[in-house]
Amino acid sequence: MADFHQNGIITTLHNLSERSIEEMEYDLLHFSRFRPLGLILPSLFSELEGDALPNIIKNLKEVPYLSEIVIGLDRADKDQYHHAMRFFSDLPQHHRVLWNDGPRLQALDAELQALEVAPKELGKGRNVWYCMGYMLATGRAESIALHDCDIVTYDRALLARLLFPVAHPQFNYEFCKGFYARVADGKINGRVSRLLVTPLIRAFKRVVGPNEYLEFMDSFRYPLAGEFSFRRDVLNDIRIPSDWGLEIGVLSEMYRNYANNRLCQVDIARVYDHKHQDLSLEDANAGLSKMSIDITKAMFRKLATNGQTFNTETFRSLKATYYRIALDFVETCHNDAIMNGLKLDIHQEEKAVEMFAQNIMTAGQRFLDAPMERPFIPSWNRVVSAMPNVFDRLIEAVEADREEFLQQA
C-alpha cells in the first residue's frame, strides 16, 4: 500500500485503497456527461505487431466513458496504414487514425514548414503535437489522457486513474502526471529517471543554487513518465520539444503556464513495464545515450530562459556534482532492491552513470554551439494565426484518408 506523504510543491494523489475499476469507471461515465473525455495514442506501426498494443486495444474496448480516441500513426506506408485502420476498427468509441506519413498530412506539413510553424524533426513529439491539434480541431473532448503504446502491463485502471483528476468536476486540476514503480520481472527499471533526471536536478540545485523551477521538477516522482492528462485548453498555448525531451518539456510548460495548485501527479499502476531502450554506450545518437542528451539539453534550455548563464566551467562542475550524487543513488537503489528481494546489477548501473555524466558535457557543448536553435514546436495558437483554416485542413486530410480506405476495403 502506498504512503500518503505529500512531497514537494505538487499535489500527489495516492493509491491508498485499491478502489475497484468498476466504481471508478462509473464515476468517469457520470463525469463524461458534463466533461467529455478523450485519449491520444502516439504509435509506431511496429507497435501494432508487438504484444503490448493488442492488449491495450483489448482493454480499451471495455472502456465506457471515452468520447474520442485519436491515434497518431508513424512510420507506415499505405498498406500498413490500411492494416492499422483494420487493427483499430475494433474500438467501439469514435476514433480516428492520423496517417502522419500519408501524402495528405505530409502536404499539410509542408505548408506549415513553409510558414515555419511545423515540427523540425520526426519523433514522438511531432506525433503528439499533431494529435493535440486534431483534438483541438474536433472539440469532442474536454479532458484528455495520453499514454504510450508499448505498455506491456496495461489495464483499464491505469487510464481511469490517469483521467480522474482532470475529469472530476469538483477538482481544479488542468494537468496531471502519472507515476508508478518501475519494477517488473524481479528487477528495478527506469534507469534514466533514477540515475539521470533526479540526480541531475539535485546537482543543479547545488551548482546554480535555490531555484523554484528545480523545486518544481524535483516534486515529480516519475518525471519521465509518458502518461499524462490535461484539460483541452492546455493545448492552445503549449510549446513542446520534438525530441526525447518531450516529457521534461511538457512539465516545463506547465510550470510556465499554471499555478502549482492547478497541477498534480497520480499513482496509476502497481506494476508497470514497457519497451526498453538500449544503453548505446558507443552511439550518442541512439538509445538511452541520445535520450539522456536530449533531456539534459531540455533542462539547460529551460534554466537559460529563467536567466541562468552556462559555460564550459559550469558544465564541468555540474558533471562532477552529478556523478557523485548518482553513484550514491546506485547504492540506495541497490539496497532497496535487496530489501525487496529484487535484482540490480551495480556494474551496469555504474556504466549508465558514467555515460550520463559524459553526456552532460556533450549536451552542454551542443547547447553552446547552437545559440539560435529553436527547440520547441510552435504553439497551436501561433499555427492558427499563421494558417487560420488549419484545423479544417487537418480534419479534411484525416477524413479523406479514411474515406479512401473505406472505398478500397
N, C-alpha and C positions, 0 to 999 in steps of 0.2 A: 504494500500500500504506500502511495506517495505521501510525502510530508506536506504540511500546509504553509511552509515558510514563504514569505514574500521577500525576495532578494532584489536589490537594485531599485530602479525607479519606474519599472514597467510592471503592471499587474500580471500576476501569474495565476491562471485558473487550473486547478489540480484535478486529478482523478482520485477522489477520496472514497468513492462508494461503489464503483463498478456499476453505475446506473445502466439499466438494460437498454439495448439498442431500440427495442420496440417503443419504450417510453420516450426516448429522445426523438425518434422519428415521428411519433405522434405530435410532439410539441412543434417540431420543424414543419410538419404539414400544416398545422394551425398558423404558424408564423408566415408561411409562404402565401397565405391568402391575402396578407397585408403587405408583404415584402417578398416578391417573387425571388426564387433562388436559382443560381446558375453555377456551372462548373466549366473550367478551362482545362483541357488536357493537351499539353505540348508533347508531340510524339514523333519519334523517328519511325520510318516504315519498318526498320528491322525489329522494332519492339512488338509489332504485330505477330512476328514469328517466334517470339520468346514465350516464356511461361508466365510472366507477370501480367501483361496486358490482357490476355484472355480471362484470367481470374478477376482482374479489375472490372472488366465489362460484365462478367457473370454477376458480380456483386452490385454493380450499378443498375442492372436490370430490375433489382428488387427495391431500389430507392424510390419512394413515392412522392417526394416533395420538390424535385428539380423541375424548373420551367424550361431550362435550356442547357444543353451541353455543346460546347464548341471545341472541336478537335483541330489542332494545328498539325498538319502532316508535312514532315520534312523528308528530303532525300527519297522522293518517289517519282518514278516515271508514270506514263499514262496507264499502263497495265497495273502497276502497283497501286495507283490511285483508285482504279476500279475495284481492285481487291479490297482496299481499305473501305470503300463505300459498302461493299457487301459485308465486310467484317463488322462494321459499326451499325449495320441496319437492324441488328437485334435489339438495339436500345429502344425502349418504348417511349422515352422522352423526346421532345422536339430537339433535334440535333443537326449540326452542320459540320462538314469537313472542309477546312481551308487547305486546298492543294497549293502549298507555297511554291512548288516548283512548276506549276502549270503555267501555260502561256498567258492566261488572263491576269492572274495575280502577278506574274513576272512583268507584264506590260504596265500594270498599275505601279509596281515598284519602280520601274524605270522612270516613269513620270515623276514620282516622288523624289527619286535620286536627282533628277534634273533640277528640281526645286530645292535640293539639299535638305530635305526633311525626312529622309528614309534611313534605315539602319545601314551602317557602312560595312558590316561583315555578317557572315552567316553564323548561326548558332541558336542556342535556346532563347537568348534574349530577343532576337529578331522574331522567332516563332511566337513567343509570349506576347510581344508588342502588337503583332497583327491580330492575334486572338483578342487582346484587350480592345483594340479598335473595333473589331466586329461586335463585341459585346456592347460597346457604346453605340454602334450603328443600329443595332436591333432594339435596344432598350427593353428587352424582355425580362432581364433580371436586375434586381436592386442590390442584392448581396451575392457575392461570387466567391467561390473557392477555386484554388489552383493547386494541383499536385502532379508529381511526375508519373510517368507510365511504366516505370521499371521497379515498382514496389512489389517484392515477391511475397510479402507478409500482409498484403492488403485485405481489409474487411470494411464493411459498411460503417462500422463505428468510427473509423478514422475520419471519414468525410463528415459524419454527423457532429462529431466533437469539434472539427475544424470550422464548420459553418455556424455552429450555435452562437458564439459570441457576437457575430455581426448580423445574425438573423433575429435575435431576441429583440422585440420592440421596446423593452424597458432598459436595454443596455445602450450605451452611447459610443461603443467602440466603432471606429472607422476601419481599423486594420487589426488582424490577429495573425500571429506567427505560431505555427505548430512546433512542438518539440517532443522528444522521445529519447529513450535509452537506446543507443546503437549497439545492441547486444544480440547476436544470432550465432547459432551453431557452436555454442560454448566459447565464443570469443567476443572481446570488446572491439568494435569497429569505430568508424568515424575519425580517422587519423587527422584529416585536415582541420576539423573543428577542434579536436582535443589538443593537437600538437602544434598547430599553426595559429589559428584565429585567436583563441583565448590567451595563450602565452604572448602573442604579438600585441594584443590590446593591453595586457599588463605591462609589457615592455614599453609601449608608447607612453603609458602613464608615468613611468619613471623618467623617460627621456624628455618628453615635452611638458611634463608637469600636469597639475589638475586641469581637467578638460571635460566639459559637460557631455560632449559627443561620445567620448570614450566611456564615460559612466553609463551612458545610454546603451552603447553597444555591449558593454560588459554585463548588462542586465539580462540579456537573452541567453537562455540555457542551450539552445542549439541554433546559432546564428546562420548556419549554412543549410538549414532545413529547406527543402524545395516546396514545402507545403505552407500556404498562407491563404487568408481570406480577407475580403475588403468590401466596403460599400462601393457602388458603381461610380460615385462622384470622385473617388480617389483616382480613377483612371484618366481624368481630364488633364491633370497637371503633373503627372508623374513622369520623370525622365530616368530611364534605366539603362545600364550598360548592356551591350550585346554579347559580351564575353562571359567568362566564368565568374566575373564579379557581380553577376545578376543579383544574387541574394543579399550581398553586402550593399549593393547599390539601392535595392528596394528599401532596406532598413534605413539607409542614409536619407532617402527621400521622405520617409515617414518622419524622421527626426526634423527635417527641414520644414515639412508642411503642417504638422499636427502637434498639439499639446500632448504630453505624456499620458494624460488620463483618457485620451481617445484611442490608445493603443494597448494591446495585451498579448500574452502568449498563453497557449493552452496545451496541456498534455493530451496527445491524440492517439498514443499507441503504447501498449506494454512491450511489444516486440516489434522491431522494425528492421527490415533489411532490403537492400536494393542492389542494383548492378555496381560492382566495384571497379574503380579505375586503377590502371597500372601505376606504379610509383614513377616510372620513366626517369630513372637516375641519369641516363645518358642523353635524354632528349628534352630540352626545355620547352619544346613546342607541342608536347603531348602529355596525356595523363595528368597525374597529380602535380607534376612539375609545372606544367602550363597553368593549371588551376591555381596553384599557390602564387605564381607571379601575378596573374590577373587579380586575385583577391587582394594581394598586398598593394598593387598599384591603385586599386579602388580606394583603399584606405588612405594612401598618400594623397590622392586627388581630393578626397573629402576634407581631410585635415587642412590641405592647402587652401580650399575655398573658405575655411574658417580663419585664415590668416597665418597658419603655421608655415614657417620657412624651412626648406630642406636643402641640404647639401651633402657632399660625399662623407664628411665627418659625422653628420647626423646619422646617416645610414650605417656607418661603422659602429657607432655607439649602440644603435638600435639592434644591429645583428648580435653584438656581444651580449647585450642585456637579454635579448630574446633567447639566445642559446642556453644561457644558464637557467632561465625560468622554464624553458621547455624540457630540459633534462630533469628538472625537479618534477615536472608533470609526468614524465615517463615513470619515475619511481612511484608517484602517487597512484597512477593508473595500474601499475603492476601489483601494488599492494591491494588495491581494490579488487583486482581480478582474483588474486589468491584468496581473499576473504570470501568471495562468492563462488569459488570453485571454477573459475573461468581461465582461459588461456590468454597470454600476452607475450609475444616474442620481443624481448628487450632489444636484441640485436637489430631487428627490423624497425622497431620504434626509433632507435637512435640514428639509424641510417636515414629515416624520414626527417628527423630533426636536423641532421647535418645538411640535407638537401634544402629544406625550407630556409635554413639560415643563409645558405649561399644565395638562394633565390630572393631574399630580402635585398641583397646588394644588386642582383640582376634587375629586379623590379625598380629599385631606386635609380639605377643608371638609365633605364628606359624612360622613366618619369622625367629625368632631367634632359634627356635627349629629344623629347617631343613636347616642348612647352606649348605648342599651338594645337596639340591633339584635342579633338572633340570626342570624348569618350562616351558621351551619353546619346541615346536616341532621342530626338526631339519629342516633346510632349504632344499629345493629340490635339490640345488646344492650338498649338502652333501649326500643326499639319492642316487643321480645318481652316485656319487663317490663310495658309498658302494655297489650299485647294478646297474651296467651300463645299463642293459636292463629293468629297472623298468618301463619306460614309455610304452614299448612294452607289458610288462606283464599286466599293468593296462588296456590298450586298449583291449587286448585279453580277459581279465576277463569280462569286461563290454559287449563286443560283444558276448561272449559265453553265458552269462546270457540272453541277448536279443534274440539270436537265439533259445535258449531252450524255451523261452516264445513263440516265433512265431510258433514254431513247435507244441506247445500244444494248441495254440489259436484256 
